[in-house]
Structures are given as structure tokens and as C-alpha cells.
Amino acid sequence: MSKVRCSPSSRKRRKRVLDRAKGFRGSRSKLIRTAYDAVDRANAMAYTGRKQKKRQYRRLWTIRINAACRQNEINYSQFMYGLKLLNIQLNRKVLAEIAINDSDSFKTLIGKAKEAIAKTN
């Protein structure tokens, strides 16, 4: 029997790693040992980045809603409290879109939120 070598599979594995490392600077895209480290780190950073993107968008939506609320003499927390009292379940993404693109509807929501807060006090 001939000796079974694993060169085709290891070459395929190394080629896959080097393809992922394309565009990295210097030896990180050329040498397999440094490319393994670079690709592992890139994967970890990509995972972290996907989580951070969600946080950043939520912060952006909150800032936009707050800016639109303050133009109508109410702050963000009072507005959200009023919506909660009315059981209006719009998420921050939709509220931010309404605040930017349809200010009349947003003013209506603010008016309802102010009324709900006034009733509780």
C-alpha cells in the first residue's frame, strides 16, 4: 500500500486561510503562521463589530427621537413613558423614522403622550 499523505487537504486549508487574509499588510497576508493569527483576530473583531453595530444604531435612534422631542417641549424619557402608558409599542427605529420623515405624525404622538402623562399626575 502506498502512504497516504494529507497534502491536498492541508493545502486546501492553508489556501482558504490565505484567501481570507488577502488585503492584510505585509507578512500577515503571505506567511501561513501569521495569516492564521491575523484571520483569527479578524474573525473575533468582526463578531464584536456586529454586536457594536446594534448598540450604535440604538444610540443613534435615541438621539434622533430626543432631538425631535425637545423641539416639541418634552424630553425623551417623558415621551417614552407616555407611549408606555398608552400601550403604543413602536420601537425606536420606527419612532426615529417617523420623527425624521413625518413630523406631523410625530407631533400627534407627542400630544398623546403629554395627555397620558397629565392624566396620571
C-alpha atoms as a printed R data frame, in Angstrom:
    type eleno elety resid chain resno       x      y      z
1   ATOM     1    CA   MET     A     1   0.000  0.000  0.000
2   ATOM     2    CA   SER     A     2   1.145  3.484 -0.723
3   ATOM     3    CA   LYS     A     3   1.486  6.035  2.036
4   ATOM     4    CA   VAL     A     4  -1.499  8.354  2.381
5   ATOM     5    CA   ARG     A     5  -0.456 11.965  2.510
6   ATOM     6    CA   CYS     A     6  -2.606 14.834  3.681
7   ATOM     7    CA   SER     A     7  -1.106 17.437  1.388
8   ATOM     8    CA   PRO     A     8  -4.274 18.078 -0.685
9   ATOM     9    CA   SER     A     9  -6.407 18.780  2.378
10  ATOM    10    CA   SER     A    10  -3.751 20.818  4.199
11  ATOM    11    CA   ARG     A    11  -3.045 22.817  1.027
12  ATOM    12    CA   LYS     A    12  -6.764 23.492  0.689
13  ATOM    13    CA   ARG     A    13  -6.958 24.595  4.347
14  ATOM    14    CA   ARG     A    14  -3.943 26.889  4.011
15  ATOM    15    CA   LYS     A    15  -5.224 28.365  0.764
16  ATOM    16    CA   ARG     A    16  -8.576 29.115  2.428
17  ATOM    17    CA   VAL     A    17  -6.806 30.972  5.260
18  ATOM    18    CA   LEU     A    18  -4.573 32.916  2.851
19  ATOM    19    CA   ASP     A    19  -7.627 33.864  0.768
20  ATOM    20    CA   ARG     A    20  -9.264 35.244  3.918
21  ATOM    21    CA   ALA     A    21  -6.053 37.181  4.673
22  ATOM    22    CA   LYS     A    22  -5.949 38.956  1.300
23  ATOM    23    CA   GLY     A    23  -5.557 42.680  1.759
24  ATOM    24    CA   PHE     A    24  -3.779 42.381  5.105
25  ATOM    25    CA   ARG     A    25  -0.440 44.188  5.297
26  ATOM    26    CA   GLY     A    26   2.957 42.560  4.982
27  ATOM    27    CA   SER     A    27   3.554 39.006  6.111
28  ATOM    28    CA   ARG     A    28   0.046 38.756  7.546
29  ATOM    29    CA   SER     A    29  -1.219 38.056  4.032
30  ATOM    30    CA   LYS     A    30   1.735 35.979  2.822
31  ATOM    31    CA   LEU     A    31   3.020 33.667  5.584
32  ATOM    32    CA   ILE     A    32   0.687 30.970  6.846
33  ATOM    33    CA   ARG     A    33   1.521 31.184 10.564
34  ATOM    34    CA   THR     A    34   0.989 34.923 10.796
35  ATOM    35    CA   ALA     A    35  -2.032 34.652  8.488
36  ATOM    36    CA   TYR     A    36  -3.682 32.199 10.907
37  ATOM    37    CA   ASP     A    37  -3.270 34.717 13.729
38  ATOM    38    CA   ALA     A    38  -4.468 37.607 11.587
39  ATOM    39    CA   VAL     A    39  -7.565 35.745 10.361
40  ATOM    40    CA   ASP     A    40  -8.444 34.573 13.872
41  ATOM    41    CA   ARG     A    41  -8.202 38.132 15.152
42  ATOM    42    CA   ALA     A    42 -10.221 39.453 12.201
43  ATOM    43    CA   ASN     A    43 -12.968 36.920 12.929
44  ATOM    44    CA   ALA     A    44 -13.051 37.949 16.585
45  ATOM    45    CA   MET     A    45 -13.195 41.642 15.695
46  ATOM    46    CA   ALA     A    46 -15.945 41.013 13.126
47  ATOM    47    CA   TYR     A    47 -18.033 39.241 15.770
48  ATOM    48    CA   THR     A    48 -17.542 42.129 18.182
49  ATOM    49    CA   GLY     A    49 -18.316 44.650 15.451
50  ATOM    50    CA   ARG     A    50 -21.641 43.005 14.654
51  ATOM    51    CA   LYS     A    51 -22.684 43.404 18.291
52  ATOM    52    CA   GLN     A    52 -21.437 47.010 18.486
53  ATOM    53    CA   LYS     A    53 -23.337 47.970 15.343
54  ATOM    54    CA   LYS     A    54 -26.640 47.161 17.052
55  ATOM    55    CA   ARG     A    55 -25.700 49.315 20.065
56  ATOM    56    CA   GLN     A    56 -24.615 52.217 17.878
57  ATOM    57    CA   TYR     A    57 -27.839 52.199 15.887
58  ATOM    58    CA   ARG     A    58 -29.935 52.152 19.045
59  ATOM    59    CA   ARG     A    59 -27.969 55.162 20.382
60  ATOM    60    CA   LEU     A    60 -28.478 56.981 17.086
61  ATOM    61    CA   TRP     A    61 -32.242 56.354 17.131
62  ATOM    62    CA   THR     A    62 -32.467 57.550 20.736
63  ATOM    63    CA   ILE     A    63 -30.583 60.749 19.890
64  ATOM    64    CA   ARG     A    64 -32.855 61.444 16.930
65  ATOM    65    CA   ILE     A    65 -36.022 60.845 18.942
66  ATOM    66    CA   ASN     A    66 -34.725 63.043 21.766
67  ATOM    67    CA   ALA     A    67 -33.896 65.877 19.355
68  ATOM    68    CA   ALA     A    68 -37.378 65.733 17.826
69  ATOM    69    CA   CYS     A    69 -38.992 65.590 21.278
70  ATOM    70    CA   ARG     A    70 -37.100 68.612 22.576
71  ATOM    71    CA   GLN     A    71 -38.310 70.661 19.616
72  ATOM    72    CA   ASN     A    72 -41.818 69.975 20.941
73  ATOM    73    CA   GLU     A    73 -41.131 70.835 24.619
74  ATOM    74    CA   ILE     A    74 -40.839 67.319 26.036
75  ATOM    75    CA   ASN     A    75 -37.821 65.212 26.799
76  ATOM    76    CA   TYR     A    76 -37.088 61.682 25.602
77  ATOM    77    CA   SER     A    77 -37.795 59.845 28.840
78  ATOM    78    CA   GLN     A    78 -41.144 61.566 29.377
79  ATOM    79    CA   PHE     A    79 -42.127 60.822 25.773
80  ATOM    80    CA   MET     A    80 -41.267 57.123 26.100
81  ATOM    81    CA   TYR     A    81 -43.098 56.972 29.436
82  ATOM    82    CA   GLY     A    82 -46.186 58.487 27.815
83  ATOM    83    CA   LEU     A    83 -46.077 55.937 24.995
84  ATOM    84    CA   LYS     A    84 -45.775 53.155 27.547
85  ATOM    85    CA   LEU     A    85 -48.834 54.448 29.410
86  ATOM    86    CA   LEU     A    86 -50.783 54.460 26.140
87  ATOM    87    CA   ASN     A    87 -49.508 50.955 25.340
88  ATOM    88    CA   ILE     A    88 -48.104 52.161 21.987
89  ATOM    89    CA   GLN     A    89 -45.466 49.613 21.114
90  ATOM    90    CA   LEU     A    90 -43.376 51.286 18.420
91  ATOM    91    CA   ASN     A    91 -39.688 50.522 18.548
92  ATOM    92    CA   ARG     A    92 -37.004 53.198 18.480
93  ATOM    93    CA   LYS     A    93 -36.097 52.562 14.850
94  ATOM    94    CA   VAL     A    94 -39.651 53.277 13.683
95  ATOM    95    CA   LEU     A    95 -40.018 56.274 16.007
96  ATOM    96    CA   ALA     A    96 -36.787 57.769 14.653
97  ATOM    97    CA   GLU     A    97 -38.013 57.310 11.076
98  ATOM    98    CA   ILE     A    98 -41.341 58.958 11.932
99  ATOM    99    CA   ALA     A    99 -39.533 61.823 13.670
100 ATOM   100    CA   ILE     A   100 -37.413 62.499 10.595
101 ATOM   101    CA   ASN     A   101 -39.808 61.844  7.723
102 ATOM   102    CA   ASP     A   102 -43.278 62.546  9.136
103 ATOM   103    CA   SER     A   103 -43.081 65.297 11.745
104 ATOM   104    CA   ASP     A   104 -46.874 65.819 11.836
105 ATOM   105    CA   SER     A   105 -47.487 62.234 12.953
106 ATOM   106    CA   PHE     A   106 -44.691 62.565 15.488
107 ATOM   107    CA   LYS     A   107 -46.293 65.717 16.915
108 ATOM   108    CA   THR     A   108 -49.546 63.762 17.254
109 ATOM   109    CA   LEU     A   109 -47.714 61.043 19.188
110 ATOM   110    CA   ILE     A   110 -46.132 63.665 21.421
111 ATOM   111    CA   GLY     A   111 -49.527 65.240 22.085
112 ATOM   112    CA   LYS     A   112 -50.999 61.874 23.075
113 ATOM   113    CA   ALA     A   113 -48.007 61.131 25.307
114 ATOM   114    CA   LYS     A   114 -48.370 64.513 27.061
115 ATOM   115    CA   GLU     A   115 -52.098 63.868 27.633
116 ATOM   116    CA   ALA     A   116 -51.385 60.417 29.119
117 ATOM   117    CA   ILE     A   117 -48.774 61.870 31.477
118 ATOM   118    CA   ALA     A   118 -51.142 64.695 32.515
119 ATOM   119    CA   LYS     A   119 -53.862 62.139 33.378
120 ATOM   120    CA   THR     A   120 -51.543 60.201 35.693
121 ATOM   121    CA   ASN     A   121 -50.492 63.339 37.578
